[in-house]
Amino acid sequence: MRTVLLIDDEQRMLDLIELFLIPHGFRCIKETNGKEALDTLKNENVSLVLLDIMMPEMDGWEVCEKIREFSDVPVIMLTARSDKLDLVKGLDSGADDYITKPFDERELLARVNAMLRRFPDEEEKTEMVMHGDFKLDKETYSLHFRELKVPLTLKEFYIIEALLSRPTKTYTREQLLNAAWDYNTYTDIRTVDSHIRNLRDKLKTAGFPIDEFLKTVWGIGYKWG
């Protein structure tokens, strides 16, 4: 489970972001001021920081600069201000991305997922995701089953990576869309169904036991097994 540190002086915003992230398998730590957030970051294994800019005492730019003194954790800055100078100042202070409020759930999740793909933690840097006889090779973007091997497109890889990493979890179509598509690509949710059908055909043609995995959960979405 990936841990996200949320830093915002508004408790309502912290609770809203947590509400967005928890159903997608994230653990959230919430802090309302920069000093306590920095202490938390030093003592917790955090995968990503979501940092508000406009905070009293220590603003987000200063917090980000202090984070960069001891950590390379990816930082996404959140702000109600859309001024380009603020964007430049945020990036200059060490931020990796920038979201302007108000934002919707899909944009937030897609940006978080995109950032985590750019900055995998140590566990995710391993070359294989394994479950039973299945191995997903992150170096060659291919799926292996015993002696069989199938190359995957990038979207197929991200879909299977999500499913295989948590094989008993049922994913909604929107969750798989967020896992596989970039945040600025507004893709019809039915595209997920099309990719799943293509995956099944590809794996069946290659001799994979398709009836035993990549299952449809009617009315919800898909799961691995």
MDAnalysis code that builds the backbone (N, CA, C; Angstrom):
import MDAnalysis as mda
import numpy as np

u = mda.Universe.empty(675, n_residues=225, atom_resindex=np.repeat(np.arange(225), 3), trajectory=True)
u.add_TopologyAttr("name", ["N", "CA", "C"] * 225)
u.add_TopologyAttr("resid", np.arange(1, 226))
u.add_TopologyAttr("resname", ["MET", "ARG", "THR", "VAL", "LEU", "LEU", "ILE", "ASP", "ASP", "GLU", "GLN", "ARG", "MET", "LEU", "ASP", "LEU", "ILE", "GLU", "LEU", "PHE", "LEU", "ILE", "PRO", "HIS", "GLY", "PHE", "ARG", "CYS", "ILE", "LYS", "GLU", "THR", "ASN", "GLY", "LYS", "GLU", "ALA", "LEU", "ASP", "THR", "LEU", "LYS", "ASN", "GLU", "ASN", "VAL", "SER", "LEU", "VAL", "LEU", "LEU", "ASP", "ILE", "MET", "MET", "PRO", "GLU", "MET", "ASP", "GLY", "TRP", "GLU", "VAL", "CYS", "GLU", "LYS", "ILE", "ARG", "GLU", "PHE", "SER", "ASP", "VAL", "PRO", "VAL", "ILE", "MET", "LEU", "THR", "ALA", "ARG", "SER", "ASP", "LYS", "LEU", "ASP", "LEU", "VAL", "LYS", "GLY", "LEU", "ASP", "SER", "GLY", "ALA", "ASP", "ASP", "TYR", "ILE", "THR", "LYS", "PRO", "PHE", "ASP", "GLU", "ARG", "GLU", "LEU", "LEU", "ALA", "ARG", "VAL", "ASN", "ALA", "MET", "LEU", "ARG", "ARG", "PHE", "PRO", "ASP", "GLU", "GLU", "GLU", "LYS", "THR", "GLU", "MET", "VAL", "MET", "HIS", "GLY", "ASP", "PHE", "LYS", "LEU", "ASP", "LYS", "GLU", "THR", "TYR", "SER", "LEU", "HIS", "PHE", "ARG", "GLU", "LEU", "LYS", "VAL", "PRO", "LEU", "THR", "LEU", "LYS", "GLU", "PHE", "TYR", "ILE", "ILE", "GLU", "ALA", "LEU", "LEU", "SER", "ARG", "PRO", "THR", "LYS", "THR", "TYR", "THR", "ARG", "GLU", "GLN", "LEU", "LEU", "ASN", "ALA", "ALA", "TRP", "ASP", "TYR", "ASN", "THR", "TYR", "THR", "ASP", "ILE", "ARG", "THR", "VAL", "ASP", "SER", "HIS", "ILE", "ARG", "ASN", "LEU", "ARG", "ASP", "LYS", "LEU", "LYS", "THR", "ALA", "GLY", "PHE", "PRO", "ILE", "ASP", "GLU", "PHE", "LEU", "LYS", "THR", "VAL", "TRP", "GLY", "ILE", "GLY", "TYR", "LYS", "TRP", "GLY"])
u.atoms.positions = np.array([
    [0.839, -1.191, 0.000],
    [0.000, 0.000, 0.000],
    [0.880, 1.250, 0.000],
    [0.629, 2.156, -0.934],
    [1.416, 3.378, -1.030],
    [0.886, 4.435, -0.061],
    [1.798, 5.165, 0.568],
    [1.422, 6.195, 1.530],
    [1.578, 7.574, 0.914],
    [0.527, 8.392, 1.023],
    [0.534, 9.758, 0.513],
    [0.416, 10.710, 1.704],
    [1.325, 11.679, 1.781],
    [1.286, 12.705, 2.821],
    [0.512, 13.899, 2.286],
    [-0.589, 14.253, 2.941],
    [-1.426, 15.374, 2.549],
    [-1.151, 16.546, 3.481],
    [-0.805, 17.708, 2.911],
    [-0.480, 18.882, 3.720],
    [-1.352, 20.043, 3.275],
    [-2.263, 20.463, 4.143],
    [-3.175, 21.566, 3.836],
    [-3.719, 22.085, 5.157],
    [-3.841, 23.404, 5.304],
    [-4.345, 23.950, 6.559],
    [-5.866, 23.846, 6.665],
    [-6.538, 23.452, 5.580],
    [-7.984, 23.273, 5.608],
    [-8.319, 21.792, 5.823],
    [-8.901, 21.472, 6.968],
    [-9.234, 20.085, 7.279],
    [-10.236, 19.517, 6.278],
    [-11.139, 20.355, 5.811],
    [-12.136, 19.895, 4.845],
    [-11.478, 19.397, 3.562],
    [-10.449, 20.099, 3.096],
    [-9.744, 19.686, 1.889],
    [-8.965, 18.394, 2.123],
    [-8.340, 18.266, 3.285],
    [-7.630, 17.029, 3.616],
    [-8.585, 15.838, 3.598],
    [-9.754, 16.013, 4.205],
    [-10.732, 14.921, 4.267],
    [-11.253, 14.571, 2.878],
    [-11.430, 15.580, 2.014],
    [-11.920, 15.323, 0.662],
    [-10.899, 14.537, -0.153],
    [-9.634, 14.949, -0.093],
    [-8.596, 14.245, -0.847],
    [-8.449, 12.812, -0.344],
    [-8.497, 12.643, 0.964],
    [-8.431, 11.292, 1.533],
    [-9.592, 10.443, 1.024],
    [-10.780, 11.046, 0.943],
    [-11.956, 10.336, 0.439],
    [-11.750, 9.882, -1.004],
    [-11.045, 10.697, -1.799],
    [-10.734, 10.327, -3.180],
    [-9.739, 9.168, -3.252],
    [-8.731, 9.179, -2.372],
    [-7.587, 8.274, -2.522],
    [-7.770, 6.910, -1.865],
    [-8.401, 6.861, -0.699],
    [-8.477, 5.601, 0.049],
    [-9.118, 4.459, -0.747],
    [-10.222, 4.701, -1.490],
    [-10.808, 3.579, -2.242],
    [-9.890, 3.006, -3.320],
    [-8.831, 3.715, -3.655],
    [-7.910, 3.259, -4.697],
    [-6.642, 2.650, -4.114],
    [-6.696, 2.303, -2.833],
    [-5.603, 1.554, -2.228],
    [-4.496, 2.386, -1.624],
    [-4.726, 3.668, -1.406],
    [-3.703, 4.530, -0.808],
    [-3.944, 4.699, 0.694],
    [-2.859, 4.795, 1.423],
    [-2.907, 5.184, 2.838],
    [-2.573, 6.669, 2.915],
    [-3.363, 7.435, 3.653],
    [-3.162, 8.880, 3.729],
    [-2.757, 9.302, 5.140],
    [-1.753, 10.162, 5.213],
    [-1.386, 10.835, 6.450],
    [-1.696, 12.309, 6.253],
    [-2.453, 12.907, 7.169],
    [-2.906, 14.286, 7.005],
    [-2.231, 15.200, 8.021],
    [-1.667, 16.297, 7.520],
    [-1.048, 17.307, 8.376],
    [-1.553, 18.692, 7.980],
    [-1.767, 19.557, 8.994],
    [-2.330, 20.878, 8.731],
    [-1.291, 21.997, 8.795],
    [-0.030, 21.673, 9.054],
    [1.003, 22.713, 9.013],
    [2.327, 22.120, 8.560],
    [3.185, 22.976, 8.036],
    [4.426, 22.531, 7.418],
    [5.401, 21.884, 8.371],
    [5.539, 22.422, 9.573],
    [6.536, 21.898, 10.511],
    [6.235, 20.446, 10.879],
    [4.988, 20.174, 11.242],
    [4.619, 18.803, 11.598],
    [4.717, 17.879, 10.388],
    [4.405, 18.404, 9.209],
    [4.504, 17.595, 7.996],
    [5.947, 17.183, 7.720],
    [6.885, 18.099, 7.930],
    [8.295, 17.774, 7.722],
    [8.758, 16.701, 8.697],
    [8.318, 16.794, 9.951],
    [8.661, 15.764, 10.943],
    [8.090, 14.411, 10.531],
    [6.846, 14.422, 10.055],
    [6.210, 13.175, 9.606],
    [6.973, 12.563, 8.443],
    [7.368, 13.389, 7.489],
    [8.073, 12.894, 6.309],
    [9.400, 12.251, 6.688],
    [10.042, 12.750, 7.718],
    [11.325, 12.193, 8.162],
    [11.153, 10.844, 8.852],
    [9.938, 10.572, 9.345],
    [9.727, 9.368, 10.152],
    [8.825, 8.324, 9.502],
    [8.248, 8.654, 8.353],
    [7.348, 7.725, 7.676],
    [7.876, 7.403, 6.279],
    [7.507, 6.227, 5.783],
    [7.861, 5.836, 4.421],
    [6.784, 6.360, 3.475],
    [6.986, 7.578, 2.972],
    [5.991, 8.262, 2.148],
    [6.363, 8.146, 0.676],
    [5.393, 7.801, -0.164],
    [5.628, 7.649, -1.600],
    [5.382, 8.926, -2.387],
    [4.536, 9.818, -1.842],
    [4.140, 11.017, -2.573],
    [3.624, 12.059, -1.589],
    [3.882, 13.337, -1.891],
    [3.372, 14.444, -1.074],
    [2.431, 15.287, -1.918],
    [1.233, 15.556, -1.384],
    [0.309, 16.524, -1.969],
    [0.323, 17.743, -1.056],
    [0.804, 18.865, -1.562],
    [1.161, 20.022, -0.739],
    [0.419, 21.282, -1.174],
    [-0.379, 21.850, -0.256],
    [-1.054, 23.109, -0.535],
    [-0.058, 24.261, -0.437],
    [-0.249, 25.303, -1.244],
    [0.667, 26.447, -1.215],
    [0.303, 27.453, -0.135],
    [-0.966, 27.880, -0.115],
    [-1.366, 28.984, 0.753],
    [-1.672, 28.482, 2.161],
    [-0.644, 28.453, 3.003],
    [-0.785, 28.043, 4.399],
    [-0.136, 29.100, 5.287],
    [-0.663, 29.309, 6.504],
    [-0.056, 30.281, 7.418],
    [1.272, 29.778, 7.970],
    [2.071, 30.659, 8.500],
    [3.360, 30.375, 9.146],
    [4.408, 29.918, 8.138],
    [4.204, 28.754, 7.538],
    [5.145, 28.236, 6.542],
    [4.356, 27.856, 5.293],
    [4.534, 28.605, 4.192],
    [3.744, 28.306, 3.002],
    [4.313, 27.088, 2.264],
    [3.584, 26.653, 1.230],
    [3.959, 25.441, 0.520],
    [5.294, 25.529, -0.174],
    [5.646, 26.729, -0.684],
    [6.938, 26.875, -1.346],
    [8.084, 26.616, -0.361],
    [7.970, 27.175, 0.832],
    [9.018, 26.984, 1.842],
    [9.074, 25.534, 2.299],
    [7.893, 24.928, 2.475],
    [7.861, 23.511, 2.872],
    [8.549, 22.659, 1.812],
    [8.254, 22.935, 0.541],
    [8.850, 22.156, -0.544],
    [10.370, 22.313, -0.559],
    [10.850, 23.524, -0.374],
    [12.299, 23.752, -0.336],
    [12.948, 22.973, 0.797],
    [12.280, 22.927, 1.962],
    [12.837, 22.190, 3.097],
    [12.783, 20.681, 2.859],
    [11.727, 20.212, 2.172],
    [11.660, 18.790, 1.818],
    [12.853, 18.415, 0.963],
    [13.199, 19.270, 0.014],
    [14.284, 18.965, -0.912],
    [15.662, 18.980, -0.238],
    [15.736, 19.480, 0.974],
    [17.005, 19.447, 1.704],
    [17.352, 18.040, 2.179],
    [16.321, 17.157, 2.271],
    [16.607, 15.816, 2.795],
    [15.879, 14.690, 2.053],
    [15.016, 15.008, 1.073],
    [14.233, 13.951, 0.428],
    [13.983, 14.255, -1.046],
    [13.942, 13.182, -1.863],
    [13.596, 13.289, -3.278],
    [12.168, 12.820, -3.540],
    [11.353, 12.679, -2.482],
    [9.973, 12.215, -2.644],
    [9.243, 13.119, -3.642],
    [8.459, 12.549, -4.570],
    [7.718, 13.394, -5.509],
    [6.696, 14.269, -4.794],
    [6.600, 15.527, -5.240],
    [5.704, 16.509, -4.623],
    [4.783, 17.089, -5.689],
    [3.487, 17.007, -5.447],
    [2.492, 17.685, -6.278],
    [1.930, 18.828, -5.455],
    [2.021, 20.048, -5.975],
    [1.525, 21.212, -5.254],
    [0.077, 21.493, -5.642],
    [-0.716, 21.878, -4.636],
    [-2.127, 22.186, -4.820],
    [-2.359, 23.652, -4.504],
    [-3.079, 24.356, -5.375],
    [-3.308, 25.772, -5.106],
    [-4.565, 26.265, -5.799],
    [-5.178, 27.273, -5.229],
    [-6.320, 27.923, -5.859],
    [-5.866, 29.003, -6.819],
    [-4.562, 29.280, -6.865],
    [-4.023, 30.327, -7.723],
    [-3.504, 29.708, -9.015],
    [-3.856, 30.333, -10.138],
    [-3.459, 29.781, -11.440],
    [-2.421, 30.654, -12.137],
    [-1.860, 31.620, -11.435],
    [-0.863, 32.516, -12.012],
    [0.356, 31.718, -12.461],
    [0.831, 31.964, -13.672],
    [1.986, 31.235, -14.198],
    [3.232, 31.468, -13.353],
    [3.350, 32.641, -12.730],
    [4.503, 32.895, -11.869],
    [4.487, 31.970, -10.658],
    [3.277, 31.661, -10.148],
    [3.169, 30.714, -9.040],
    [3.590, 29.316, -9.479],
    [3.196, 28.954, -10.709],
    [3.592, 27.651, -11.252],
    [5.108, 27.550, -11.331],
    [5.743, 28.582, -11.879],
    [7.199, 28.581, -12.008],
    [7.856, 28.548, -10.631],
    [7.322, 29.325, -9.691],
    [7.889, 29.366, -8.342],
    [7.781, 28.004, -7.670],
    [6.645, 27.327, -7.882],
    [6.473, 26.000, -7.308],
    [7.462, 24.994, -7.865],
    [7.647, 25.019, -9.170],
    [8.592, 24.089, -9.790],
    [10.029, 24.426, -9.401],
    [10.324, 25.710, -9.288],
    [11.668, 26.119, -8.874],
    [11.971, 25.709, -7.435],
    [10.942, 25.600, -6.614],
    [11.158, 25.220, -5.219],
    [11.338, 23.712, -5.053],
    [11.156, 22.969, -6.163],
    [11.407, 21.531, -6.119],
    [10.202, 20.656, -6.363],
    [9.040, 21.263, -6.662],
    [7.843, 20.466, -6.926],
    [7.964, 19.738, -8.264],
    [7.253, 18.618, -8.386],
    [7.287, 17.821, -9.608],
    [6.056, 18.034, -10.479],
    [4.970, 18.490, -9.884],
    [3.740, 18.744, -10.637],
    [2.916, 19.758, -9.851],
    [1.809, 20.191, -10.450],
    [1.076, 21.332, -9.943],
    [-0.385, 21.165, -10.352],
    [-1.320, 21.190, -9.395],
    [-2.748, 21.083, -9.696],
    [-3.448, 22.325, -9.162],
    [-4.280, 22.935, -10.001],
    [-5.036, 24.114, -9.588],
    [-6.413, 23.705, -9.074],
    [-6.779, 24.197, -7.895],
    [-8.115, 23.961, -7.356],
    [-9.121, 24.852, -8.090],
    [-10.364, 24.389, -8.271],
    [-10.850, 23.064, -7.876],
    [-10.458, 22.013, -8.913],
    [-10.241, 20.797, -8.469],
    [-9.925, 19.690, -9.369],
    [-10.903, 18.565, -9.077],
    [-11.106, 17.686, -10.063],
    [-12.021, 16.571, -9.827],
    [-11.242, 15.322, -9.442],
    [-11.960, 14.325, -9.004],
    [-11.353, 13.096, -8.498],
    [-10.507, 12.409, -9.563],
    [-11.018, 12.376, -10.785],
    [-10.298, 11.655, -11.835],
    [-8.960, 12.322, -12.150],
    [-8.947, 13.646, -12.217],
    [-7.693, 14.338, -12.508],
    [-6.673, 14.094, -11.402],
    [-7.125, 14.193, -10.145],
    [-6.211, 13.968, -9.026],
    [-5.628, 12.564, -9.067],
    [-6.480, 11.557, -9.236],
    [-6.011, 10.172, -9.243],
    [-5.074, 9.911, -10.410],
    [-5.402, 10.449, -11.569],
    [-4.553, 10.222, -12.734],
    [-3.191, 10.876, -12.556],
    [-3.157, 12.081, -12.001],
    [-1.871, 12.743, -11.777],
    [-1.053, 11.993, -10.726],
    [-1.706, 11.531, -9.670],
    [-1.010, 10.754, -8.644],
    [-0.431, 9.485, -9.244],
    [-1.234, 8.754, -10.006],
    [-0.752, 7.517, -10.619],
    [0.381, 7.776, -11.603],
    [0.251, 8.845, -12.398],
    [1.304, 9.180, -13.359],
    [2.604, 9.509, -12.640],
    [2.506, 10.236, -11.532],
    [3.700, 10.596, -10.773],
    [4.352, 9.356, -10.158],
    [3.547, 8.456, -9.639],
    [4.103, 7.257, -9.019],
    [4.732, 6.327, -10.049],
    [4.240, 6.370, -11.285],
    [4.903, 5.589, -12.338],
    [6.269, 6.176, -12.660],
    [6.387, 7.496, -12.562],
    [7.675, 8.147, -12.819],
    [8.664, 7.898, -11.683],
    [8.134, 7.750, -10.464],
    [8.992, 7.602, -9.289],
    [8.603, 6.349, -8.514],
    [8.890, 5.157, -9.037],
    [8.552, 3.929, -8.312],
    [9.371, 3.806, -7.049],
    [8.751, 3.239, -5.988],
    [9.514, 3.015, -4.761],
    [10.393, 1.777, -4.929],
    [11.166, 1.457, -3.909],
    [12.146, 0.372, -4.024],
    [11.491, -0.959, -4.344],
    [10.314, -1.202, -3.724],
    [9.625, -2.466, -3.988],
    [9.174, -2.554, -5.435],
    [8.725, -1.434, -5.989],
    [8.214, -1.450, -7.348],
    [9.314, -1.433, -8.397],
    [10.552, -1.190, -7.969],
    [11.653, -1.184, -8.918],
    [12.074, -2.589, -9.331],
    [11.559, -3.610, -8.628],
    [11.870, -4.972, -9.021],
    [11.337, -5.205, -10.425],
    [11.986, -6.063, -11.151],
    [11.682, -6.228, -12.569],
    [10.429, -7.044, -12.834],
    [9.918, -7.769, -11.830],
    [8.786, -8.663, -12.041],
    [7.674, -8.414, -11.023],
    [6.427, -8.508, -11.499],
    [5.276, -8.674, -10.615],
    [4.849, -10.120, -10.775],
    [4.790, -10.852, -9.671],
    [4.548, -12.293, -9.753],
    [3.301, -12.685, -8.975],
    [2.551, -13.615, -9.558],
    [1.400, -14.212, -8.872],
    [1.204, -15.611, -9.433],
    [1.422, -16.599, -8.602],
    [1.327, -17.974, -9.064],
    [2.311, -18.239, -10.189],
    [1.813, -18.752, -11.306],
    [2.663, -19.032, -12.472],
    [2.800, -17.838, -13.408],
    [2.198, -16.708, -13.030],
    [2.253, -15.520, -13.873],
    [3.380, -14.592, -13.441],
    [4.068, -14.047, -14.437],
    [5.112, -13.065, -14.182],
    [4.938, -11.906, -15.160],
    [4.850, -10.701, -14.636],
    [4.766, -9.513, -15.472],
    [6.130, -8.848, -15.468],
    [6.774, -8.838, -16.622],
    [8.143, -8.324, -16.746],
    [8.107, -6.828, -17.060],
    [8.625, -6.018, -16.120],
    [8.608, -4.566, -16.277],
    [9.705, -4.066, -17.214],
    [10.663, -4.906, -17.503],
    [11.738, -4.501, -18.411],
    [11.331, -4.672, -19.868],
    [10.618, -5.767, -20.158],
    [10.257, -6.066, -21.551],
    [8.772, -5.821, -21.849],
    [8.001, -5.383, -20.837],
    [6.567, -5.163, -20.998],
    [5.903, -6.403, -21.602],
    [6.116, -7.525, -20.923],
    [5.544, -8.779, -21.393],
    [4.985, -9.571, -20.215],
    [4.005, -10.416, -20.506],
    [3.404, -11.283, -19.503],
    [3.814, -12.717, -19.784],
    [4.249, -13.415, -18.741],
    [4.716, -14.797, -18.860],
    [3.793, -15.724, -18.072],
    [3.504, -16.885, -18.636],
    [2.807, -17.953, -17.932],
    [3.550, -19.245, -18.226],
    [4.274, -19.738, -17.213],
    [5.153, -20.895, -17.396],
    [6.084, -20.643, -18.581],
    [5.999, -21.420, -19.646],
    [6.931, -21.219, -20.764],
    [6.368, -20.262, -21.819],
    [5.146, -19.790, -21.628],
    [4.514, -18.906, -22.600],
    [4.851, -17.446, -22.314],
    [4.881, -16.628, -23.361],
    [5.205, -15.213, -23.222],
    [4.407, -14.410, -24.240],
    [3.835, -13.270, -23.782],
    [3.069, -12.392, -24.677],
    [3.536, -10.951, -24.478],
    [3.941, -10.270, -25.559],
    [4.273, -8.840, -25.447],
    [3.005, -8.017, -25.273],
    [3.098, -6.923, -24.523],
    [1.937, -6.092, -24.221],
    [2.142, -4.670, -24.736],
    [1.040, -4.023, -25.089],
    [1.112, -2.587, -25.335],
    [1.226, -1.890, -23.978],
    [1.542, -0.602, -23.991],
    [1.713, 0.122, -22.738],
    [0.420, 0.138, -21.921],
    [-0.721, 0.371, -22.557],
    [-2.001, 0.391, -21.847],
    [-2.328, -0.985, -21.287],
    [-2.098, -2.027, -22.083],
    [-2.334, -3.392, -21.600],
    [-1.454, -3.694, -20.400],
    [-0.202, -3.242, -20.463],
    [0.726, -3.468, -19.354],
    [0.204, -2.822, -18.073],
    [-0.223, -1.565, -18.144],
    [-0.696, -0.866, -16.945],
    [-1.960, -1.519, -16.376],
    [-2.852, -1.984, -17.264],
    [-4.061, -2.659, -16.791],
    [-3.701, -3.945, -16.061],
    [-2.839, -4.764, -16.671],
    [-2.472, -6.026, -16.035],
    [-1.648, -5.785, -14.773],
    [-0.804, -4.751, -14.779],
    [-0.025, -4.433, -13.581],
    [-0.946, -4.146, -12.402],
    [-1.996, -3.367, -12.634],
    [-2.945, -3.073, -11.561],
    [-3.643, -4.353, -11.092],
    [-4.148, -5.139, -12.035],
    [-4.891, -6.353, -11.687],
    [-4.013, -7.388, -11.001],
    [-2.817, -7.580, -11.521],
    [-1.938, -8.625, -11.003],
    [-1.326, -8.240, -9.651],
    [-1.140, -6.939, -9.420],
    [-0.561, -6.496, -8.155],
    [-1.505, -6.751, -6.983],
    [-2.809, -6.727, -7.257],
    [-3.810, -7.014, -6.219],
    [-4.833, -7.974, -6.830],
    [-4.461, -9.254, -6.964],
    [-5.244, -10.192, -7.775],
    [-6.639, -10.514, -7.247],
    [-6.906, -10.273, -5.958],
    [-8.246, -10.556, -5.437],
    [-9.141, -9.317, -5.423],
    [-8.594, -8.165, -5.762],
    [-9.361, -6.917, -5.745],
    [-10.183, -6.779, -7.022],
    [-11.410, -6.333, -6.880],
    [-12.232, -5.997, -8.028],
    [-12.046, -4.521, -8.354],
    [-11.609, -4.244, -9.568],
    [-11.393, -2.868, -10.018],
    [-12.584, -2.396, -10.839],
    [-13.025, -1.181, -10.583],
    [-14.031, -0.588, -11.460],
    [-13.363, -0.177, -12.766],
    [-14.162, 0.067, -13.771],
    [-13.609, 0.531, -15.047],
    [-12.889, 1.864, -14.872],
    [-13.447, 2.735, -14.041],
    [-12.821, 4.042, -13.827],
    [-11.459, 3.893, -13.153],
    [-11.324, 2.948, -12.223],
    [-10.029, 2.726, -11.573],
    [-8.991, 2.249, -12.573],
    [-9.371, 1.367, -13.478],
    [-8.434, 0.898, -14.500],
    [-8.115, 2.003, -15.500],
    [-9.097, 2.851, -15.785],
    [-8.854, 3.998, -16.658],
    [-7.824, 4.927, -16.030],
    [-7.957, 5.172, -14.729],
    [-7.009, 6.036, -14.025],
    [-5.619, 5.413, -13.968],
    [-5.561, 4.080, -13.906],
    [-4.270, 3.399, -13.816],
    [-3.507, 3.421, -15.127],
    [-4.231, 3.454, -16.247],
    [-3.578, 3.231, -17.541],
    [-3.503, 4.447, -18.453],
    [-4.350, 5.464, -18.214],
    [-4.381, 6.605, -19.123],
    [-3.862, 7.859, -18.452],
    [-3.244, 8.715, -19.218],
    [-2.701, 9.959, -18.704],
    [-3.829, 10.891, -18.281],
    [-3.547, 11.742, -17.282],
    [-4.584, 12.589, -16.704],
    [-5.211, 13.558, -17.691],
    [-4.466, 13.990, -18.717],
    [-5.023, 14.981, -19.641],
    [-5.658, 14.345, -20.873],
    [-5.868, 13.021, -20.810],
    [-6.529, 12.318, -21.895],
    [-7.924, 11.913, -21.434],
    [-8.958, 12.554, -21.983],
    [-10.319, 12.261, -21.571],
    [-10.865, 11.127, -22.441],
    [-10.669, 9.919, -21.946],
    [-10.991, 8.712, -22.689],
    [-12.323, 8.153, -22.220],
    [-13.140, 7.692, -23.167],
    [-14.414, 7.065, -22.827],
    [-14.153, 5.832, -21.977],
    [-14.928, 5.678, -20.913],
    [-14.707, 4.577, -19.981],
    [-14.894, 3.218, -20.655],
    [-15.657, 3.174, -21.750],
    [-15.860, 1.903, -22.459],
    [-14.594, 1.432, -23.160],
    [-13.617, 2.322, -23.286],
    [-12.326, 1.927, -23.857],
    [-11.695, 0.809, -23.036],
    [-11.930, 0.820, -21.713],
    [-11.401, -0.246, -20.852],
    [-11.936, -1.602, -21.307],
    [-13.243, -1.673, -21.584],
    [-13.830, -2.934, -22.047],
    [-13.174, -3.411, -23.335],
    [-12.913, -2.475, -24.241],
    [-12.277, -2.824, -25.506],
    [-10.882, -3.395, -25.285],
    [-10.112, -2.760, -24.386],
    [-8.765, -3.254, -24.097],
    [-8.802, -4.622, -23.420],
    [-9.763, -4.840, -22.536],
    [-9.886, -6.144, -21.882],
    [-10.212, -7.222, -22.923],
    [-11.121, -6.922, -23.836],
    [-11.451, -7.895, -24.894],
    [-10.224, -8.220, -25.738],
    [-9.472, -7.195, -26.117],
    [-8.274, -7.421, -26.919],
    [-7.239, -8.242, -26.152],
    [-7.114, -7.949, -24.861],
    [-6.182, -8.712, -24.025],
    [-6.575, -10.188, -23.972],
    [-7.853, -10.434, -23.762],
    [-8.319, -11.819, -23.689],
    [-8.036, -12.557, -24.999],
    [-8.311, -11.900, -26.122],
    [-8.057, -12.531, -27.422],
    [-6.566, -12.809, -27.609],
    [-5.742, -11.851, -27.244],
    [-4.298, -12.009, -27.391],
    [-3.776, -13.160, -26.531],
    [-4.213, -13.201, -25.280],
    [-3.727, -14.238, -24.363],
    [-4.268, -15.614, -24.742],
    [-5.521, -15.666, -25.191],
    [-6.088, -16.948, -25.612],
    [-5.354, -17.485, -26.832],
    [-5.051, -16.610, -27.788],
    [-4.316, -17.021, -28.983],
    [-2.934, -17.569, -28.622],
    [-2.329, -16.998, -27.580],
    [-0.993, -17.442, -27.158],
    [-1.024, -18.712, -26.309],
    [-2.229, -19.214, -25.986],
    [-2.337, -20.456, -25.229],
    [-2.492, -20.273, -23.732],
    [-2.694, -19.035, -23.274],
    [-2.904, -18.802, -21.842],
    [-4.272, -19.356, -21.414],
    [-4.378, -19.864, -20.168],
    [-5.659, -20.412, -19.670],
    [-6.620, -19.279, -19.318],
    [-7.175, -18.636, -20.334],
    [-7.905, -17.380, -20.163],
    [-9.139, -17.527, -19.286],
    [-9.748, -18.719, -19.233],
    [-10.965, -18.893, -18.424],
    [-10.687, -18.818, -16.932],
    [-9.416, -18.913, -16.545],
    [-9.074, -18.962, -15.123],
    [-8.702, -17.604, -14.540],
    [-8.632, -16.556, -15.364],
    [-8.240, -15.253, -14.847],
    [-8.813, -14.149, -15.735],
    [-8.511, -12.895, -15.388],
    [-9.028, -11.717, -16.092],
    [-10.555, -11.799, -16.172],
    [-11.170, -11.883, -14.990],
    [-12.597, -12.152, -14.891],
    [-13.421, -10.869, -14.837],
    [-14.602, -10.933, -15.419],
    [-15.565, -9.837, -15.339],
    [-16.386, -9.988, -14.065],
    [-16.507, -8.899, -13.321],
    [-17.395, -8.868, -12.162],
    [-18.581, -8.003, -12.578],
    [-19.679, -8.631, -12.892],
    [-20.807, -7.952, -13.519],
    [-21.312, -6.798, -12.661],
    [-21.517, -5.665, -13.317],
    [-22.026, -4.488, -12.637],
    [-20.958, -3.654, -11.941],
    [-19.704, -4.183, -11.910],
    [-18.637, -3.458, -11.225],
    [-17.442, -3.207, -12.149],
    [-16.802, -4.304, -12.578],
    [-15.603, -4.139, -13.408],
    [-14.888, -5.447, -13.617],
    [-13.598, -5.506, -13.223],
    [-12.781, -6.676, -13.514],
    [-11.865, -7.010, -12.340],
    [-11.461, -8.276, -12.270],
    [-10.472, -8.718, -11.303],
    [-9.588, -9.756, -11.973],
    [-8.438, -10.013, -11.374],
    [-7.523, -10.984, -11.991],
    [-8.028, -12.399, -11.850],
    [-8.329, -12.821, -10.613],
    [-8.740, -14.199, -10.437],
    [-9.729, -14.386, -9.301],
])
